[in-house]
Amino acid sequence: MEYTKNNTLSEIVRQDFRASRVFEKHGLDFCCNGKRALEAACAEKGLDSETILTELKEEMKSDNATDEKFEGMELDELVNHIVTRHHGYIKGILPLLNKFSDKVLNAHGKNHPELTRVSELYHQVEAELTSHMFKEENVLFPFIVRMSEIKKNGGKLTSIPFGSVRNPISQMEAEHDSAGSAFHEMREITDNFRVPADACNTFKSYYEELNNFEMDLHKHIHLENNILHPKAIETEEVLLTSN
């Protein structure tokens, strides 16, 4: 597919997830701020949109890209993927990052005062995402799966506890923005998680895992904001019309 500078970042990544590699490389936010046109997003970063388009074309020739077609997944399949892959990753990495955060701050905080703020931001993200995932797994996602089952098997959509799926989705996306902003600040004060010369192995691992955490979060938020949520809203509208 040929893209133009008028395509949004989320449109491009939805069509081919390989594009995310180019966007990550240049710091272009395709998840929380994915609804911006490529040209506008590039202008904010001082990048040439034509150069980015050329890089995208080259990336699309890559053979080692993921072949997962998230856009074509049923809602229940997509929910299962998000919970298994992304929620599972977060729940697994948080205990390790907790240890790293405390240990690195105690050992290096005197020489690297920015670690105090990094720790604050990390623990903010930890608390918010723990609550966020609980609400998704116990409120939003079961409703989305129920809609998927009704769509497949027939029946009527009744008993919507929150008025419309748009309401919890709006809250979840606001929380996505908060996590994205926290990581953005972390990158600013750590020079993109650059490891200082006096860093111990734990310090190096801490920054490496924070970077990996953010990369996974970008994919996670993209799948929800740009694929799952719009499909859920559309499905609700169709089911209510057919009632």
NULO-254724 format. One record per residue (C-alpha): residue number from 1; residue in three letters; x, y, z. Coordinates in steps of 0.2 Angstrom, whole numbers, padded with zeros to 4 digits. Layout:
<guse><num>NUM</num><residuo>ALA</residuo><px>X</px><py>Y</py><pz>Z</pz></guse>
...
This chain:
<guse><num>1</num><residuo>MET</residuo><px>0000</px><py>0000</py><pz>0000</pz></guse>
<guse><num>2</num><residuo>GLU</residuo><px>0006</px><py>0017</py><pz>-0004</pz></guse>
<guse><num>3</num><residuo>TYR</residuo><px>0005</px><py>0030</py><pz>0010</pz></guse>
<guse><num>4</num><residuo>THR</residuo><px>0005</px><py>0049</py><pz>0009</pz></guse>
<guse><num>5</num><residuo>LYS</residuo><px>0009</px><py>0063</py><pz>0021</pz></guse>
<guse><num>6</num><residuo>ASN</residuo><px>-0010</px><py>0065</py><pz>0024</pz></guse>
<guse><num>7</num><residuo>ASN</residuo><px>-0012</px><py>0047</py><pz>0031</pz></guse>
<guse><num>8</num><residuo>THR</residuo><px>-0013</px><py>0047</py><pz>0050</pz></guse>
<guse><num>9</num><residuo>LEU</residuo><px>0001</px><py>0037</py><pz>0060</pz></guse>
<guse><num>10</num><residuo>SER</residuo><px>-0012</px><py>0025</py><pz>0066</pz></guse>
<guse><num>11</num><residuo>GLU</residuo><px>-0019</px><py>0021</py><pz>0049</pz></guse>
<guse><num>12</num><residuo>ILE</residuo><px>-0002</px><py>0017</py><pz>0043</pz></guse>
<guse><num>13</num><residuo>VAL</residuo><px>0002</px><py>0005</py><pz>0057</pz></guse>
<guse><num>14</num><residuo>ARG</residuo><px>-0015</px><py>-0003</py><pz>0056</pz></guse>
<guse><num>15</num><residuo>GLN</residuo><px>-0011</px><py>-0007</py><pz>0038</pz></guse>
<guse><num>16</num><residuo>ASP</residuo><px>0006</px><py>-0014</py><pz>0042</pz></guse>
<guse><num>17</num><residuo>PHE</residuo><px>0014</px><py>-0015</py><pz>0059</pz></guse>
<guse><num>18</num><residuo>ARG</residuo><px>0031</px><py>-0015</py><pz>0052</pz></guse>
<guse><num>19</num><residuo>ALA</residuo><px>0028</px><py>0004</py><pz>0051</pz></guse>
<guse><num>20</num><residuo>SER</residuo><px>0030</px><py>0005</py><pz>0070</pz></guse>
<guse><num>21</num><residuo>ARG</residuo><px>0048</px><py>0002</py><pz>0068</pz></guse>
<guse><num>22</num><residuo>VAL</residuo><px>0051</px><py>0017</py><pz>0058</pz></guse>
<guse><num>23</num><residuo>PHE</residuo><px>0040</px><py>0028</py><pz>0070</pz></guse>
<guse><num>24</num><residuo>GLU</residuo><px>0049</px><py>0021</py><pz>0085</pz></guse>
<guse><num>25</num><residuo>LYS</residuo><px>0066</px><py>0025</py><pz>0078</pz></guse>
<guse><num>26</num><residuo>HIS</residuo><px>0061</px><py>0043</py><pz>0075</pz></guse>
<guse><num>27</num><residuo>GLY</residuo><px>0050</px><py>0045</py><pz>0091</pz></guse>
<guse><num>28</num><residuo>LEU</residuo><px>0034</px><py>0047</py><pz>0082</pz></guse>
<guse><num>29</num><residuo>ASP</residuo><px>0020</px><py>0042</py><pz>0094</pz></guse>
<guse><num>30</num><residuo>PHE</residuo><px>0008</px><py>0031</py><pz>0084</pz></guse>
<guse><num>31</num><residuo>CYS</residuo><px>-0002</px><py>0025</py><pz>0099</pz></guse>
<guse><num>32</num><residuo>CYS</residuo><px>-0009</px><py>0039</py><pz>0111</pz></guse>
<guse><num>33</num><residuo>ASN</residuo><px>-0007</px><py>0052</py><pz>0097</pz></guse>
<guse><num>34</num><residuo>GLY</residuo><px>-0009</px><py>0041</py><pz>0082</pz></guse>
<guse><num>35</num><residuo>LYS</residuo><px>-0023</px><py>0051</py><pz>0075</pz></guse>
<guse><num>36</num><residuo>ARG</residuo><px>-0012</px><py>0065</py><pz>0068</pz></guse>
<guse><num>37</num><residuo>ALA</residuo><px>-0007</px><py>0065</py><pz>0050</pz></guse>
<guse><num>38</num><residuo>LEU</residuo><px>0011</px><py>0060</py><pz>0046</pz></guse>
<guse><num>39</num><residuo>GLU</residuo><px>0015</px><py>0077</py><pz>0040</pz></guse>
<guse><num>40</num><residuo>ALA</residuo><px>0009</px><py>0086</py><pz>0056</pz></guse>
<guse><num>41</num><residuo>ALA</residuo><px>0018</px><py>0073</py><pz>0067</pz></guse>
<guse><num>42</num><residuo>CYS</residuo><px>0034</px><py>0075</py><pz>0057</pz></guse>
<guse><num>43</num><residuo>ALA</residuo><px>0033</px><py>0094</py><pz>0058</pz></guse>
<guse><num>44</num><residuo>GLU</residuo><px>0032</px><py>0093</py><pz>0077</pz></guse>
<guse><num>45</num><residuo>LYS</residuo><px>0048</px><py>0083</py><pz>0078</pz></guse>
<guse><num>46</num><residuo>GLY</residuo><px>0057</px><py>0093</py><pz>0064</pz></guse>
<guse><num>47</num><residuo>LEU</residuo><px>0057</px><py>0078</py><pz>0052</pz></guse>
<guse><num>48</num><residuo>ASP</residuo><px>0055</px><py>0078</py><pz>0034</pz></guse>
<guse><num>49</num><residuo>SER</residuo><px>0039</px><py>0068</py><pz>0030</pz></guse>
<guse><num>50</num><residuo>GLU</residuo><px>0045</px><py>0063</py><pz>0013</pz></guse>
<guse><num>51</num><residuo>THR</residuo><px>0061</px><py>0055</py><pz>0021</pz></guse>
<guse><num>52</num><residuo>ILE</residuo><px>0050</px><py>0046</py><pz>0033</pz></guse>
<guse><num>53</num><residuo>LEU</residuo><px>0039</px><py>0040</py><pz>0018</pz></guse>
<guse><num>54</num><residuo>THR</residuo><px>0054</px><py>0033</py><pz>0009</pz></guse>
<guse><num>55</num><residuo>GLU</residuo><px>0059</px><py>0024</py><pz>0025</pz></guse>
<guse><num>56</num><residuo>LEU</residuo><px>0042</px><py>0017</py><pz>0026</pz></guse>
<guse><num>57</num><residuo>LYS</residuo><px>0043</px><py>0010</py><pz>0009</pz></guse>
<guse><num>58</num><residuo>GLU</residuo><px>0060</px><py>0002</py><pz>0012</pz></guse>
<guse><num>59</num><residuo>GLU</residuo><px>0053</px><py>-0006</py><pz>0029</pz></guse>
<guse><num>60</num><residuo>MET</residuo><px>0038</px><py>-0013</py><pz>0020</pz></guse>
<guse><num>61</num><residuo>LYS</residuo><px>0050</px><py>-0023</py><pz>0009</pz></guse>
<guse><num>62</num><residuo>SER</residuo><px>0057</px><py>-0032</py><pz>0025</pz></guse>
<guse><num>63</num><residuo>ASP</residuo><px>0053</px><py>-0051</py><pz>0026</pz></guse>
<guse><num>64</num><residuo>ASN</residuo><px>0056</px><py>-0052</py><pz>0045</pz></guse>
<guse><num>65</num><residuo>ALA</residuo><px>0040</px><py>-0043</py><pz>0050</pz></guse>
<guse><num>66</num><residuo>THR</residuo><px>0026</px><py>-0049</py><pz>0060</pz></guse>
<guse><num>67</num><residuo>ASP</residuo><px>0012</px><py>-0057</py><pz>0049</pz></guse>
<guse><num>68</num><residuo>GLU</residuo><px>-0001</px><py>-0054</py><pz>0063</pz></guse>
<guse><num>69</num><residuo>LYS</residuo><px>-0017</px><py>-0046</py><pz>0055</pz></guse>
<guse><num>70</num><residuo>PHE</residuo><px>-0024</px><py>-0038</py><pz>0071</pz></guse>
<guse><num>71</num><residuo>GLU</residuo><px>-0037</px><py>-0028</py><pz>0060</pz></guse>
<guse><num>72</num><residuo>GLY</residuo><px>-0045</px><py>-0044</py><pz>0054</pz></guse>
<guse><num>73</num><residuo>MET</residuo><px>-0046</px><py>-0052</py><pz>0072</pz></guse>
<guse><num>74</num><residuo>GLU</residuo><px>-0063</px><py>-0054</py><pz>0080</pz></guse>
<guse><num>75</num><residuo>LEU</residuo><px>-0066</px><py>-0044</py><pz>0095</pz></guse>
<guse><num>76</num><residuo>ASP</residuo><px>-0064</px><py>-0059</py><pz>0107</pz></guse>
<guse><num>77</num><residuo>GLU</residuo><px>-0048</px><py>-0064</py><pz>0099</pz></guse>
<guse><num>78</num><residuo>LEU</residuo><px>-0041</px><py>-0047</py><pz>0100</pz></guse>
<guse><num>79</num><residuo>VAL</residuo><px>-0046</px><py>-0046</py><pz>0118</pz></guse>
<guse><num>80</num><residuo>ASN</residuo><px>-0038</px><py>-0063</py><pz>0122</pz></guse>
<guse><num>81</num><residuo>HIS</residuo><px>-0022</px><py>-0057</py><pz>0113</pz></guse>
<guse><num>82</num><residuo>ILE</residuo><px>-0021</px><py>-0041</py><pz>0123</pz></guse>
<guse><num>83</num><residuo>VAL</residuo><px>-0023</px><py>-0050</py><pz>0139</pz></guse>
<guse><num>84</num><residuo>THR</residuo><px>-0012</px><py>-0064</py><pz>0136</pz></guse>
<guse><num>85</num><residuo>ARG</residuo><px>0002</px><py>-0055</py><pz>0127</pz></guse>
<guse><num>86</num><residuo>HIS</residuo><px>0002</px><py>-0037</py><pz>0134</pz></guse>
<guse><num>87</num><residuo>HIS</residuo><px>-0006</px><py>-0038</py><pz>0151</pz></guse>
<guse><num>88</num><residuo>GLY</residuo><px>0004</px><py>-0054</py><pz>0154</pz></guse>
<guse><num>89</num><residuo>TYR</residuo><px>0020</px><py>-0045</py><pz>0150</pz></guse>
<guse><num>90</num><residuo>ILE</residuo><px>0016</px><py>-0031</py><pz>0162</pz></guse>
<guse><num>91</num><residuo>LYS</residuo><px>0011</px><py>-0042</py><pz>0176</pz></guse>
<guse><num>92</num><residuo>GLY</residuo><px>0027</px><py>-0051</py><pz>0174</pz></guse>
<guse><num>93</num><residuo>ILE</residuo><px>0039</px><py>-0036</py><pz>0172</pz></guse>
<guse><num>94</num><residuo>LEU</residuo><px>0032</px><py>-0025</py><pz>0187</pz></guse>
<guse><num>95</num><residuo>PRO</residuo><px>0040</px><py>-0035</py><pz>0201</pz></guse>
<guse><num>96</num><residuo>LEU</residuo><px>0057</px><py>-0035</py><pz>0193</pz></guse>
<guse><num>97</num><residuo>LEU</residuo><px>0056</px><py>-0016</py><pz>0189</pz></guse>
<guse><num>98</num><residuo>ASN</residuo><px>0051</px><py>-0013</py><pz>0207</pz></guse>
<guse><num>99</num><residuo>LYS</residuo><px>0067</px><py>-0021</py><pz>0213</pz></guse>
<guse><num>100</num><residuo>PHE</residuo><px>0077</px><py>-0012</py><pz>0200</pz></guse>
<guse><num>101</num><residuo>SER</residuo><px>0069</px><py>0005</py><pz>0204</pz></guse>
<guse><num>102</num><residuo>ASP</residuo><px>0073</px><py>0004</py><pz>0223</pz></guse>
<guse><num>103</num><residuo>LYS</residuo><px>0090</px><py>-0004</py><pz>0221</pz></guse>
<guse><num>104</num><residuo>VAL</residuo><px>0096</px><py>0008</py><pz>0208</pz></guse>
<guse><num>105</num><residuo>LEU</residuo><px>0089</px><py>0024</py><pz>0217</pz></guse>
<guse><num>106</num><residuo>ASN</residuo><px>0097</px><py>0019</py><pz>0233</pz></guse>
<guse><num>107</num><residuo>ALA</residuo><px>0114</px><py>0015</py><pz>0225</pz></guse>
<guse><num>108</num><residuo>HIS</residuo><px>0115</px><py>0029</py><pz>0212</pz></guse>
<guse><num>109</num><residuo>GLY</residuo><px>0103</px><py>0042</py><pz>0218</pz></guse>
<guse><num>110</num><residuo>LYS</residuo><px>0116</px><py>0053</py><pz>0225</pz></guse>
<guse><num>111</num><residuo>ASN</residuo><px>0126</px><py>0055</py><pz>0209</pz></guse>
<guse><num>112</num><residuo>HIS</residuo><px>0111</px><py>0054</py><pz>0198</pz></guse>
<guse><num>113</num><residuo>PRO</residuo><px>0097</px><py>0065</py><pz>0206</pz></guse>
<guse><num>114</num><residuo>GLU</residuo><px>0086</px><py>0062</py><pz>0191</pz></guse>
<guse><num>115</num><residuo>LEU</residuo><px>0083</px><py>0044</py><pz>0197</pz></guse>
<guse><num>116</num><residuo>THR</residuo><px>0071</px><py>0051</py><pz>0210</pz></guse>
<guse><num>117</num><residuo>ARG</residuo><px>0059</px><py>0057</py><pz>0197</pz></guse>
<guse><num>118</num><residuo>VAL</residuo><px>0061</px><py>0042</py><pz>0186</pz></guse>
<guse><num>119</num><residuo>SER</residuo><px>0056</px><py>0031</py><pz>0202</pz></guse>
<guse><num>120</num><residuo>GLU</residuo><px>0041</px><py>0042</py><pz>0205</pz></guse>
<guse><num>121</num><residuo>LEU</residuo><px>0036</px><py>0041</py><pz>0187</pz></guse>
<guse><num>122</num><residuo>TYR</residuo><px>0038</px><py>0023</py><pz>0186</pz></guse>
<guse><num>123</num><residuo>HIS</residuo><px>0028</px><py>0019</py><pz>0202</pz></guse>
<guse><num>124</num><residuo>GLN</residuo><px>0015</px><py>0031</py><pz>0195</pz></guse>
<guse><num>125</num><residuo>VAL</residuo><px>0014</px><py>0020</py><pz>0180</pz></guse>
<guse><num>126</num><residuo>GLU</residuo><px>0014</px><py>0004</py><pz>0190</pz></guse>
<guse><num>127</num><residuo>ALA</residuo><px>-0001</px><py>0010</py><pz>0201</pz></guse>
<guse><num>128</num><residuo>GLU</residuo><px>-0011</px><py>0017</py><pz>0186</pz></guse>
<guse><num>129</num><residuo>LEU</residuo><px>-0008</px><py>0001</py><pz>0175</pz></guse>
<guse><num>130</num><residuo>THR</residuo><px>-0012</px><py>-0011</py><pz>0189</pz></guse>
<guse><num>131</num><residuo>SER</residuo><px>-0029</px><py>-0002</py><pz>0191</pz></guse>
<guse><num>132</num><residuo>HIS</residuo><px>-0031</px><py>0000</py><pz>0173</pz></guse>
<guse><num>133</num><residuo>MET</residuo><px>-0029</px><py>-0018</py><pz>0169</pz></guse>
<guse><num>134</num><residuo>PHE</residuo><px>-0041</px><py>-0023</py><pz>0183</pz></guse>
<guse><num>135</num><residuo>LYS</residuo><px>-0055</px><py>-0012</py><pz>0175</pz></guse>
<guse><num>136</num><residuo>GLU</residuo><px>-0052</px><py>-0018</py><pz>0158</pz></guse>
<guse><num>137</num><residuo>GLU</residuo><px>-0052</px><py>-0037</py><pz>0163</pz></guse>
<guse><num>138</num><residuo>ASN</residuo><px>-0067</px><py>-0035</py><pz>0174</pz></guse>
<guse><num>139</num><residuo>VAL</residuo><px>-0078</px><py>-0022</py><pz>0166</pz></guse>
<guse><num>140</num><residuo>LEU</residuo><px>-0073</px><py>-0017</py><pz>0148</pz></guse>
<guse><num>141</num><residuo>PHE</residuo><px>-0067</px><py>-0033</py><pz>0141</pz></guse>
<guse><num>142</num><residuo>PRO</residuo><px>-0080</px><py>-0044</py><pz>0147</pz></guse>
<guse><num>143</num><residuo>PHE</residuo><px>-0093</px><py>-0033</py><pz>0139</pz></guse>
<guse><num>144</num><residuo>ILE</residuo><px>-0083</px><py>-0032</py><pz>0122</pz></guse>
<guse><num>145</num><residuo>VAL</residuo><px>-0082</px><py>-0051</py><pz>0122</pz></guse>
<guse><num>146</num><residuo>ARG</residuo><px>-0101</px><py>-0052</py><pz>0126</pz></guse>
<guse><num>147</num><residuo>MET</residuo><px>-0104</px><py>-0041</py><pz>0111</pz></guse>
<guse><num>148</num><residuo>SER</residuo><px>-0093</px><py>-0052</py><pz>0100</pz></guse>
<guse><num>149</num><residuo>GLU</residuo><px>-0103</px><py>-0067</py><pz>0105</pz></guse>
<guse><num>150</num><residuo>ILE</residuo><px>-0120</px><py>-0059</py><pz>0101</pz></guse>
<guse><num>151</num><residuo>LYS</residuo><px>-0113</px><py>-0054</py><pz>0084</pz></guse>
<guse><num>152</num><residuo>LYS</residuo><px>-0108</px><py>-0072</py><pz>0080</pz></guse>
<guse><num>153</num><residuo>ASN</residuo><px>-0122</px><py>-0081</py><pz>0088</pz></guse>
<guse><num>154</num><residuo>GLY</residuo><px>-0137</px><py>-0069</py><pz>0087</pz></guse>
<guse><num>155</num><residuo>GLY</residuo><px>-0147</px><py>-0061</py><pz>0101</pz></guse>
<guse><num>156</num><residuo>LYS</residuo><px>-0150</px><py>-0044</py><pz>0107</pz></guse>
<guse><num>157</num><residuo>LEU</residuo><px>-0138</px><py>-0032</py><pz>0116</pz></guse>
<guse><num>158</num><residuo>THR</residuo><px>-0146</px><py>-0028</py><pz>0133</pz></guse>
<guse><num>159</num><residuo>SER</residuo><px>-0141</px><py>-0022</py><pz>0150</pz></guse>
<guse><num>160</num><residuo>ILE</residuo><px>-0127</px><py>-0010</py><pz>0146</pz></guse>
<guse><num>161</num><residuo>PRO</residuo><px>-0121</px><py>-0005</py><pz>0164</pz></guse>
<guse><num>162</num><residuo>PHE</residuo><px>-0111</px><py>0010</py><pz>0159</pz></guse>
<guse><num>163</num><residuo>GLY</residuo><px>-0123</px><py>0018</py><pz>0146</pz></guse>
<guse><num>164</num><residuo>SER</residuo><px>-0112</px><py>0015</py><pz>0131</pz></guse>
<guse><num>165</num><residuo>VAL</residuo><px>-0095</px><py>0006</py><pz>0128</pz></guse>
<guse><num>166</num><residuo>ARG</residuo><px>-0089</px><py>0024</py><pz>0123</pz></guse>
<guse><num>167</num><residuo>ASN</residuo><px>-0089</px><py>0029</py><pz>0142</pz></guse>
<guse><num>168</num><residuo>PRO</residuo><px>-0076</px><py>0016</py><pz>0148</pz></guse>
<guse><num>169</num><residuo>ILE</residuo><px>-0066</px><py>0017</py><pz>0132</pz></guse>
<guse><num>170</num><residuo>SER</residuo><px>-0065</px><py>0036</py><pz>0135</pz></guse>
<guse><num>171</num><residuo>GLN</residuo><px>-0058</px><py>0033</py><pz>0153</pz></guse>
<guse><num>172</num><residuo>MET</residuo><px>-0046</px><py>0019</py><pz>0147</pz></guse>
<guse><num>173</num><residuo>GLU</residuo><px>-0039</px><py>0031</py><pz>0133</pz></guse>
<guse><num>174</num><residuo>ALA</residuo><px>-0036</px><py>0045</py><pz>0146</pz></guse>
<guse><num>175</num><residuo>GLU</residuo><px>-0026</px><py>0033</py><pz>0156</pz></guse>
<guse><num>176</num><residuo>HIS</residuo><px>-0016</px><py>0028</py><pz>0141</pz></guse>
<guse><num>177</num><residuo>ASP</residuo><px>-0012</px><py>0046</py><pz>0139</pz></guse>
<guse><num>178</num><residuo>SER</residuo><px>-0006</px><py>0047</py><pz>0157</pz></guse>
<guse><num>179</num><residuo>ALA</residuo><px>0005</px><py>0032</py><pz>0155</pz></guse>
<guse><num>180</num><residuo>GLY</residuo><px>0012</px><py>0039</py><pz>0139</pz></guse>
<guse><num>181</num><residuo>SER</residuo><px>0016</px><py>0056</py><pz>0146</pz></guse>
<guse><num>182</num><residuo>ALA</residuo><px>0025</px><py>0048</py><pz>0161</pz></guse>
<guse><num>183</num><residuo>PHE</residuo><px>0036</px><py>0038</py><pz>0149</pz></guse>
<guse><num>184</num><residuo>HIS</residuo><px>0039</px><py>0054</py><pz>0139</pz></guse>
<guse><num>185</num><residuo>GLU</residuo><px>0045</px><py>0063</py><pz>0154</pz></guse>
<guse><num>186</num><residuo>MET</residuo><px>0056</px><py>0048</py><pz>0159</pz></guse>
<guse><num>187</num><residuo>ARG</residuo><px>0064</px><py>0049</py><pz>0142</pz></guse>
<guse><num>188</num><residuo>GLU</residuo><px>0067</px><py>0067</py><pz>0143</pz></guse>
<guse><num>189</num><residuo>ILE</residuo><px>0076</px><py>0067</py><pz>0160</pz></guse>
<guse><num>190</num><residuo>THR</residuo><px>0086</px><py>0051</py><pz>0156</pz></guse>
<guse><num>191</num><residuo>ASP</residuo><px>0092</px><py>0057</py><pz>0138</pz></guse>
<guse><num>192</num><residuo>ASN</residuo><px>0082</px><py>0042</py><pz>0131</pz></guse>
<guse><num>193</num><residuo>PHE</residuo><px>0087</px><py>0030</py><pz>0144</pz></guse>
<guse><num>194</num><residuo>ARG</residuo><px>0105</px><py>0033</py><pz>0141</pz></guse>
<guse><num>195</num><residuo>VAL</residuo><px>0116</px><py>0023</py><pz>0153</pz></guse>
<guse><num>196</num><residuo>PRO</residuo><px>0129</px><py>0033</py><pz>0163</pz></guse>
<guse><num>197</num><residuo>ALA</residuo><px>0147</px><py>0028</py><pz>0163</pz></guse>
<guse><num>198</num><residuo>ASP</residuo><px>0147</px><py>0023</py><pz>0181</pz></guse>
<guse><num>199</num><residuo>ALA</residuo><px>0131</px><py>0012</py><pz>0180</pz></guse>
<guse><num>200</num><residuo>CYS</residuo><px>0131</px><py>-0005</py><pz>0187</pz></guse>
<guse><num>201</num><residuo>ASN</residuo><px>0124</px><py>-0020</py><pz>0179</pz></guse>
<guse><num>202</num><residuo>THR</residuo><px>0107</px><py>-0017</py><pz>0188</pz></guse>
<guse><num>203</num><residuo>PHE</residuo><px>0107</px><py>0001</py><pz>0183</pz></guse>
<guse><num>204</num><residuo>LYS</residuo><px>0109</px><py>-0005</py><pz>0164</pz></guse>
<guse><num>205</num><residuo>SER</residuo><px>0096</px><py>-0018</py><pz>0166</pz></guse>
<guse><num>206</num><residuo>TYR</residuo><px>0084</px><py>-0005</py><pz>0174</pz></guse>
<guse><num>207</num><residuo>TYR</residuo><px>0085</px><py>0007</py><pz>0159</pz></guse>
<guse><num>208</num><residuo>GLU</residuo><px>0084</px><py>-0008</py><pz>0147</pz></guse>
<guse><num>209</num><residuo>GLU</residuo><px>0069</px><py>-0015</py><pz>0154</pz></guse>
<guse><num>210</num><residuo>LEU</residuo><px>0060</px><py>0002</py><pz>0155</pz></guse>
<guse><num>211</num><residuo>ASN</residuo><px>0064</px><py>0005</py><pz>0137</pz></guse>
<guse><num>212</num><residuo>ASN</residuo><px>0057</px><py>-0012</py><pz>0133</pz></guse>
<guse><num>213</num><residuo>PHE</residuo><px>0042</px><py>-0009</py><pz>0144</pz></guse>
<guse><num>214</num><residuo>GLU</residuo><px>0038</px><py>0007</py><pz>0134</pz></guse>
<guse><num>215</num><residuo>MET</residuo><px>0040</px><py>-0001</py><pz>0117</pz></guse>
<guse><num>216</num><residuo>ASP</residuo><px>0028</px><py>-0015</py><pz>0122</pz></guse>
<guse><num>217</num><residuo>LEU</residuo><px>0016</px><py>-0002</py><pz>0129</pz></guse>
<guse><num>218</num><residuo>HIS</residuo><px>0016</px><py>0007</py><pz>0112</pz></guse>
<guse><num>219</num><residuo>LYS</residuo><px>0010</px><py>-0009</py><pz>0104</pz></guse>
<guse><num>220</num><residuo>HIS</residuo><px>-0002</px><py>-0012</py><pz>0118</pz></guse>
<guse><num>221</num><residuo>ILE</residuo><px>-0010</px><py>0005</py><pz>0117</pz></guse>
<guse><num>222</num><residuo>HIS</residuo><px>-0010</px><py>0005</py><pz>0098</pz></guse>
<guse><num>223</num><residuo>LEU</residuo><px>-0020</px><py>-0011</py><pz>0098</pz></guse>
<guse><num>224</num><residuo>GLU</residuo><px>-0033</px><py>-0004</py><pz>0110</pz></guse>
<guse><num>225</num><residuo>ASN</residuo><px>-0034</px><py>0014</py><pz>0104</pz></guse>
<guse><num>226</num><residuo>ASN</residuo><px>-0034</px><py>0011</py><pz>0086</pz></guse>
<guse><num>227</num><residuo>ILE</residuo><px>-0041</px><py>-0006</py><pz>0083</pz></guse>
<guse><num>228</num><residuo>LEU</residuo><px>-0051</px><py>-0013</py><pz>0098</pz></guse>
<guse><num>229</num><residuo>HIS</residuo><px>-0060</px><py>0002</py><pz>0103</pz></guse>
<guse><num>230</num><residuo>PRO</residuo><px>-0066</px><py>0008</py><pz>0086</pz></guse>
<guse><num>231</num><residuo>LYS</residuo><px>-0072</px><py>-0010</py><pz>0082</pz></guse>
<guse><num>232</num><residuo>ALA</residuo><px>-0081</px><py>-0011</py><pz>0099</pz></guse>
<guse><num>233</num><residuo>ILE</residuo><px>-0089</px><py>0006</py><pz>0096</pz></guse>
<guse><num>234</num><residuo>GLU</residuo><px>-0095</px><py>0000</py><pz>0079</pz></guse>
<guse><num>235</num><residuo>THR</residuo><px>-0101</px><py>-0016</py><pz>0085</pz></guse>
<guse><num>236</num><residuo>GLU</residuo><px>-0111</px><py>-0009</py><pz>0098</pz></guse>
<guse><num>237</num><residuo>GLU</residuo><px>-0119</px><py>0003</py><pz>0086</pz></guse>
<guse><num>238</num><residuo>VAL</residuo><px>-0123</px><py>-0011</py><pz>0074</pz></guse>
<guse><num>239</num><residuo>LEU</residuo><px>-0131</px><py>-0022</py><pz>0088</pz></guse>
<guse><num>240</num><residuo>LEU</residuo><px>-0141</px><py>-0008</py><pz>0095</pz></guse>
<guse><num>241</num><residuo>THR</residuo><px>-0148</px><py>-0004</py><pz>0078</pz></guse>
<guse><num>242</num><residuo>SER</residuo><px>-0153</px><py>-0022</py><pz>0075</pz></guse>
<guse><num>243</num><residuo>ASN</residuo><px>-0162</px><py>-0023</py><pz>0092</pz></guse>
